[in-house]
Amino acid sequence: MDNFNNNYTINNMPKVQFHYDINEDKKNILRVINNPSNFGADIKRQYGKLPQELIERLKSEKDLLVQDQIASDFLKQNLTEKGEFINQKIEKFQRDWDKINDEYFKRLEKILNIKIPSDAIYKGYLTSAGSCPFDARLRTFMVRLDDEMVDTVVAHEIMHIEFWRNFTIYCRDILKLNLEESVIFQEAATVLLNEEMGDILSRSDYGYTEHQEIRLKLVAEWQRNKNFRDLLKYYKELVRSK
């Protein structure tokens, strides 16, 4: 009973499937303990609702194999106690997302001016931690198990995925943006979800505190010229003029 999944599909459009995988959850927990994100000043946000006792045990243990076992034991016990709850969350997240799936991908393609293969499948893994990483190569991402609604998180992470899949070479070789500059743009540009998808998402995309000024400038430029490549050019001028 280590894995739950929902394979509901929608014809002729990219698909999102939600899963719980104990190994993926463990990897993410150990990531936030040993290698937390640079964004966001409050590290507790990345821990989410992990028990404080677990956090302290993992942080104090320097042997990575022992760390791995501690996390495994916690998650196995958690799965035993909350297996049905996890399954219900997967079903709820799937049901809620499927209501907007088609419209989301139509609008995302328009924002980025790209075409996503209709057979693309994105896998959303539930995590017990508070931080939700993504893998652009595999089209995978994470959502918080304890959240009631995850549609905005899903929209945010998929936008990241398609940004890297479609604009890495343009940013690196044409605009000559360095990795840090590209990552900041990746995070700031999700403000466009508020502009173009506010009517289908359950809440706004908030972004990180340190990116709010850039987000406001990107929105103003987007309202003037809704061309994503031009927005990247504008961003380059913005950061290089500082």
C-alpha positions as CSV (number, residue, x, y, z in Angstrom):
1,M,0.0,0.0,0.0
2,D,3.0,2.3,-0.6
3,N,1.5,4.1,-3.6
4,F,-1.9,5.6,-4.5
5,N,-2.7,7.0,-8.0
6,N,-5.5,8.2,-10.1
7,N,-5.2,7.6,-13.9
8,Y,-8.2,9.7,-14.9
9,T,-7.5,11.1,-18.4
10,I,-8.9,13.7,-20.7
11,N,-8.8,13.1,-24.5
12,N,-6.7,15.3,-26.8
13,M,-5.2,17.5,-24.1
14,P,-2.2,17.3,-21.8
15,K,-3.0,15.5,-18.6
16,V,-2.3,15.9,-14.9
17,Q,-2.3,12.8,-12.7
18,F,-1.9,13.0,-9.0
19,H,0.0,10.3,-7.0
20,Y,1.4,9.5,-3.7
21,D,4.8,7.8,-3.7
22,I,6.5,7.2,-0.3
23,N,10.0,7.5,-1.9
24,E,9.2,10.8,-3.6
25,D,7.9,12.2,-0.3
26,K,11.0,11.0,1.5
27,K,13.3,12.6,-1.0
28,N,11.5,15.9,-0.6
29,I,11.6,15.8,3.2
30,L,15.3,15.1,3.2
31,R,15.8,17.9,0.6
32,V,14.1,20.6,2.8
33,I,16.2,19.4,5.7
34,N,19.6,19.2,4.0
35,N,19.2,21.6,1.0
36,P,16.4,24.1,1.5
37,S,15.4,26.6,-1.2
38,N,17.2,29.9,-1.3
39,F,13.8,31.7,-1.8
40,G,11.7,32.7,1.1
41,A,13.2,33.9,4.4
42,D,11.0,31.7,6.6
43,I,12.5,28.2,6.6
44,K,9.5,26.9,8.5
45,R,7.4,27.4,5.4
46,Q,9.5,24.7,3.7
47,Y,9.0,22.3,6.5
48,G,5.2,22.7,6.3
49,K,3.4,20.6,8.9
50,L,6.2,18.1,9.5
51,P,6.3,17.3,13.3
52,Q,8.9,19.3,15.1
53,E,10.3,16.2,16.7
54,L,11.0,14.7,13.3
55,I,12.6,17.9,12.0
56,E,14.9,18.0,15.0
57,R,15.9,14.4,14.7
58,L,16.7,14.7,11.0
59,K,18.7,17.9,11.5
60,S,20.7,16.5,14.3
61,E,21.6,13.3,12.4
62,K,24.6,13.6,10.2
63,D,24.7,10.0,8.9
64,L,22.6,10.2,5.6
65,L,21.7,6.5,5.8
66,V,20.3,6.9,9.3
67,Q,18.5,10.1,8.2
68,D,16.9,8.0,5.3
69,Q,15.7,5.4,7.8
70,I,14.2,7.9,10.2
71,A,12.3,9.5,7.3
72,S,11.2,6.1,6.0
73,D,9.9,5.0,9.4
74,F,7.9,8.2,9.8
75,L,6.3,7.9,6.4
76,K,5.5,4.2,6.7
77,Q,3.7,4.9,10.0
78,N,2.0,8.0,8.5
79,L,0.8,5.9,5.5
80,T,-0.6,3.3,7.9
81,E,-2.5,5.9,9.8
82,K,-3.5,8.2,7.0
83,G,-3.8,5.9,3.9
84,E,-7.5,6.5,3.3
85,F,-7.0,10.3,3.9
86,I,-4.3,10.4,1.3
87,N,-6.4,8.5,-1.2
88,Q,-9.3,10.9,-0.6
89,K,-6.9,13.9,-1.2
90,I,-5.7,12.4,-4.5
91,E,-9.3,12.0,-5.6
92,K,-10.2,15.5,-4.6
93,F,-7.2,17.1,-6.2
94,Q,-7.8,15.2,-9.4
95,R,-11.5,16.0,-9.5
96,D,-10.9,19.7,-8.9
97,W,-8.1,20.0,-11.4
98,D,-10.0,18.1,-14.2
99,K,-12.6,20.9,-14.1
100,I,-10.1,23.4,-15.4
101,N,-7.5,21.2,-17.2
102,D,-8.5,22.0,-20.7
103,E,-8.9,25.7,-20.2
104,Y,-5.7,26.0,-18.3
105,F,-3.6,24.4,-21.0
106,K,-5.2,26.5,-23.7
107,R,-4.4,29.7,-21.8
108,L,-0.9,28.6,-20.9
109,E,-0.1,27.9,-24.5
110,K,-1.4,31.3,-25.4
111,I,0.7,33.1,-22.6
112,L,3.9,31.3,-23.5
113,N,3.1,31.2,-27.3
114,I,4.0,27.5,-27.4
115,K,2.4,24.2,-28.3
116,I,2.4,21.5,-25.6
117,P,2.1,17.9,-27.0
118,S,-1.4,16.7,-26.5
119,D,0.0,13.4,-25.1
120,A,2.1,15.2,-22.4
121,I,1.5,13.8,-18.9
122,Y,2.4,15.7,-15.8
123,K,2.6,13.8,-12.5
124,G,1.8,15.7,-9.3
125,Y,3.2,13.9,-6.2
126,L,1.7,14.7,-2.8
127,T,4.3,15.6,-0.2
128,S,4.2,15.9,3.6
129,A,6.7,18.8,3.5
130,G,5.8,22.4,2.8
131,S,8.1,23.0,-0.3
132,C,6.9,21.9,-3.7
133,P,9.8,21.3,-6.2
134,F,9.4,20.4,-9.9
135,D,11.4,18.5,-12.5
136,A,11.1,20.0,-15.9
137,R,12.7,17.1,-17.7
138,L,10.2,14.5,-16.3
139,R,7.3,16.9,-16.1
140,T,6.8,16.1,-12.4
141,F,6.0,18.4,-9.5
142,M,4.8,18.2,-5.9
143,V,1.8,19.5,-4.0
144,R,1.2,19.8,-0.3
145,L,-0.8,16.9,1.2
146,D,-2.3,19.2,3.8
147,D,-3.6,21.8,1.3
148,E,-7.4,22.0,0.6
149,M,-7.0,23.3,-2.9
150,V,-3.9,22.8,-5.1
151,D,-5.0,24.2,-8.5
152,T,-2.9,27.4,-8.2
153,V,0.2,25.4,-7.1
154,V,-0.3,23.1,-10.0
155,A,-0.7,26.0,-12.5
156,H,2.4,27.6,-11.0
157,E,4.6,24.5,-11.2
158,I,3.5,23.5,-14.7
159,M,4.3,27.1,-15.9
160,H,7.8,26.6,-14.5
161,I,8.2,23.3,-16.2
162,E,7.2,24.7,-19.6
163,F,9.3,27.8,-19.1
164,W,12.4,25.7,-18.8
165,R,11.5,23.2,-21.5
166,N,10.9,26.0,-24.0
167,F,13.0,29.0,-23.1
168,T,16.3,27.6,-21.6
169,I,18.3,28.0,-24.7
170,Y,16.7,31.4,-25.5
171,C,17.6,32.7,-22.0
172,R,21.1,31.3,-21.9
173,D,22.3,31.7,-25.5
174,I,20.3,34.6,-26.9
175,L,19.6,36.8,-24.0
176,K,22.7,35.8,-22.1
177,L,20.9,35.6,-18.8
178,N,22.7,33.7,-16.1
179,L,21.0,30.9,-14.1
180,E,20.2,33.1,-11.1
181,E,18.6,35.8,-13.4
182,S,16.6,33.1,-15.2
183,V,15.3,31.5,-12.0
184,I,14.2,34.9,-10.6
185,F,12.3,35.5,-13.9
186,Q,10.8,32.0,-13.6
187,E,9.4,32.8,-10.2
188,A,8.3,36.4,-10.9
189,A,6.6,35.5,-14.2
190,T,4.0,33.4,-12.5
191,V,2.2,36.7,-11.7
192,L,0.8,36.3,-15.2
193,L,-1.4,33.6,-13.9
194,N,-3.3,36.3,-11.9
195,E,-3.7,38.3,-15.1
196,E,-4.8,35.5,-17.4
197,M,-6.3,32.8,-15.2
198,G,-7.8,34.6,-12.2
199,D,-11.3,33.5,-13.1
200,I,-10.4,29.7,-13.1
201,L,-8.0,29.4,-10.2
202,S,-9.2,29.3,-6.6
203,R,-6.7,31.9,-5.3
204,S,-4.1,34.3,-6.5
205,D,-0.5,33.3,-7.2
206,Y,1.4,35.1,-4.4
207,G,5.1,34.8,-5.3
208,Y,8.0,35.4,-3.0
209,T,8.4,38.6,-1.0
210,E,11.7,39.4,-2.7
211,H,10.2,39.3,-6.2
212,Q,7.2,41.6,-5.6
213,E,8.7,44.7,-7.2
214,I,9.7,42.8,-10.3
215,R,6.3,41.1,-10.5
216,L,4.6,44.5,-10.6
217,K,6.9,45.7,-13.4
218,L,6.3,42.5,-15.4
219,V,2.5,42.9,-15.1
220,A,2.7,46.5,-16.3
221,E,4.8,45.5,-19.3
222,W,2.5,42.5,-20.0
223,Q,-0.6,44.7,-20.0
224,R,1.2,46.9,-22.6
225,N,2.5,44.0,-24.8
226,K,1.3,40.4,-24.3
227,N,4.4,38.7,-25.9
228,F,6.3,36.4,-23.6
229,R,9.6,36.6,-25.5
230,D,9.4,40.4,-25.5
231,L,8.7,40.2,-21.7
232,L,11.9,38.3,-21.3
233,K,13.8,41.0,-23.3
234,Y,12.2,43.6,-21.1
235,Y,13.3,41.7,-18.0
236,K,16.8,41.5,-19.2
237,E,16.9,45.3,-19.7
238,L,15.4,45.7,-16.2
239,V,17.9,43.6,-14.3
240,R,20.9,44.8,-16.3
241,S,20.1,48.5,-15.8
242,K,20.4,48.1,-12.0
